[in-house]
Every structure is written in C-alpha cells, then in structure tokens.
Amino acid sequence: MRNKRRNINRRKNNIRRFHLSRYPNSQKPATFGPGNYFIAASKFYNGRIDSQITFNLATDIIQNNPELDRVRSEFKYMKLCGITITFYPRNIFESNNSEPAFFLINWDGATTENIRLQDNTKTVPSFLTRTKIFKFNIPRYNTYGGMLNGWFGTSELTGFQFILFQFFSASNTTKWMFKVDAMIHFKGPTNVTAKQEIIIKGKAEETSDATLQ
C-alpha cells in the first residue's frame, strides 16, 4: 500500500514538472499559470462563550497573519478554498455547565439573532471526549467585493470582510477551546526568485517530514 502511494505521488510530481516545463510553449487555454501555493490562516480561541462572541475573517483571522503577509507579497491572486472549525476535547461535566456550544458562519457579514433557533446552526456538546471537526465549503455568494468563492487580488480583503463567525453557549461558564482555519490558495507568482524560493522550501519540508517518518 505504501509503495502504491509512493508511485502515485511520483507520478503526480512528474506530471507537475511536465506542465511547468511545457507551459510556455503550450497553446491550451490558460488562466493564471502553473505556479501556486496553499496556506491555512488560523485563529485559536480558549475562553468562555456564555457571552456571544464573533470573529471576522478579514480583520480577526487573515489580517496581520505573518505567513499570509509573506505569501501575499509573492503572489498576485488568492482564493478562499474552505473553512474548518475544530473543537478540542473538554472533559467537564457539571449540571450547571451542561449547555452546548452553538455556532454558525454568516456569509453576508451580519450577525444572526436567536442563533440557537437557526436551522444552519452547528451544535457541540458540553462534554466532549474527542476532537470534533466541522468543514465548510465556500458558497457562490455575490458580495460588494465579488464572489466569495472567486479569485481576489492579494492586496484586497474586501470580500473576506463579509464572512463572520458567531459562537454562543448560554449559562456555560467554563472555557471552550477551538480553532478556525481558513484555507487559501495563491496563484500568479510576482517574480522568478520568489517562485524558486517557495519550491525549494517545499522540497526541504518534504525531506524533513520523510526524515521524521
């Protein structure tokens, strides 16, 4: 099974190298070109949510993210590919802290009233023995900044300001631990040097991972 995976990965790498080497002479329809990079912009929270809290994707998660700032200067375009919200175990069982956590994503940038009554609200039990991961696709929603699932210039954060996270657990005074990850895809390297550095870094990380295994 492991050899089969290695062969598949080797085949994918060969195909990728073929596209990179033949792309300049290819007459097939093209968009941004073959250079790309992926990151996960993250925010970790550890605290009470008995008073409702909100996070804005642009101002609270993406903005001032060190990795994002570095990559944004090396690419022209970026796209939000998906969002995951991870709740970590909390072995707390108290009768006066049994209220579950409720959360949802508002794609229009406005908070939702009566979050516990909405049909798109997710629920997390107060006593959690295992990590619970929720995944979200980006809807084809048109905002003033453009389509949420479309491509944006790396200097623009307008579209991401319309994504708002809302968390609430009434009467539960104990802490909750969760993390929000926004997966972002970059395209269009700004220069050859930046592209080469990213490729070399990627190989180094792969070598490091292989060594650990």
N, C-alpha and C positions, 0 to 999 in steps of 0.2 A: 504494500500500500504506500509506504514511504517512497519507494523508488518510482512508483507511478506519479506521485505528486511532484517529485523532482523533475521527471521528464516533462510533465505539463508546464511547470514553471520555466524550464529551459526552453521549451517550445515558444512560450509567450515572450520570453526575453529575445529570442531570435527574431520573432515577428516584429517586436518593437524596434529592434536595431535595423531591420529591413526597411520599416517605414521611415525611420529617421534618416537613413542613408539615401533612400529613393524619393523622399518627399519633394526636394527641389525640382526634380525632373518629371514628377507625376502630373498628369493632366486631368486627374479626377477632381470632382467638386470638393472644395476645401472651405474651412471656416477660419479658426484661429491658428492652425498648425499643430504639430505633434508635441511641443513642449508643454508639460503640465505638472502640477504639484497639489498635494492634498494636506490639509491640517484639520485639527479639531480644536476650536476655540472653546475653552471650558470655564465654568464658574462653579465653585464648591461652596455649599452653604451648610452651616452647622449651628442650629439655633431653634428658637421657638417660632411657631407659626400660628399661635392662638389669636394673634392679631394678624389679619390678612397681609401678605407681602406680595410684591410684584417685581419682576425683572424685565427690563427692556433689552432686547437682543443687541441693539446697536450701542447704547450708552453703558449698559452694565456688563456685557459679556465680550463683545467684539472690540469696542473702543479701548485703547491703551493696553491691548494684549501684545506682549513682547514678540511672540512668534509671528502674529499676524502683521505687526508693523514691519518686521524684517522681510516677510514674503511679499507684502503689498508693494514694496519698492522694487521688486524684481520681476513683477508681472503686471500686465495691463488690465486683465479681466478676472472676475471672480463670480462664483455661483454657489448659492446655498443648496447643498445636496440632501441634507437630512438633519434631524434633531433627535437626540436621545436624552432621556431623563432617568437617572439611576438613583434609586433609594437604597440606602445601606441598612443592614440588619439593626434592629433596636429591640433588645430583649427586655422590654419594660412592660410589665403587666400590673396595672393599678386600676382599681374600679373608678377612680376619679380622673383617670387619664386614658380612657378607652376610646375616645373619639378618633376616628380615622382621619387621614390626610386627604384633602380634595385638591385637585389641581387641573388646570386646562391651559391651552395656548390660544390666545386671542390673535387672529391673523389680521385684524383691522386696527390694532393698536389701542383699542378701548377696553377698559375693564368690564367684566360681566357681573351683573348683580345676581344675588342668590346662587352662588356657584354650586352649592350642594343640590340644586334642583335641575341643573342643566343636563341634557342627555349626552353632551360631549365631554362631560367631566370624568376624569380618571380618579380612582379611589385606591388608597394604600392603607392596609390595616395597621392599627397602632402597635400590635405585637408582630414583629417581622423577624423570622429566623434566617431568611436568605435574602440575598440581593435581588431587587426587583427592577427590571429594566423596561422602560417604555420607549418605543420608537415611533417617530412621526415623519411622514413624507411631507414635502413642501407643496401646498396646493397651488393650482394655477389661478392665482388671485391677483387682479389688477389693482395696484395702488397708484398713488400720485408719482411714485418713483419708478414705476414699471412693474412687470410681472414678478411676483415673489420667487418663482422657480426659474426665472430667466437670468441672463448674464448681466452683470453690472461692471462699470469701471472700478478699478481698485481704489480710486480716490473718492468714490461715492458710498455713502452709508444710508442714503435716503430710504431705500426700500426696506432695509433691515429695521428701521425705526417703527415699522408697523407690526412687529412681532412682539407680543407681550405675554409673559408667563405670570400665572396667578396661583398662589398657594394659600391654603387655609385649613386649619384644624382647630375648630372652636372647642374651648374648655380643656384642651390638652396642653398642659403647661410644661411638658418635658420636651427635650430637644429632638429635632429631626436632622438627619444627615442625608443630603442628596447632592447630585452633581448634574449640571446641564452641559451637554456637549453639542456644539454646532459644527457640522462637517462642511468644510468649504473647499471648493475646487478652484484652482487657479490655472489660467491659460495665458498664452502670449508673453513669453519671456521678453524683458525690455532690452537685454543685451546678451551677447555670447558668453561673456565672463560669468555673469550670474547663472546662466543655464549650466555651464560646466561645473561651477561650484556646487550646485544643487545635485547634479548627477553623481559627483564624487562623494558628496556627503551621504547620499542614499546608499551607495555601494559600501561605504565604511560602516554604516549602521547595519546593513545586511551581514557583513563579515562579523561584526560584534555579536549579533544575535546568533549566528551559526556557531561562534566560539562558545557562547554560553550553553548552547544545547549539547 
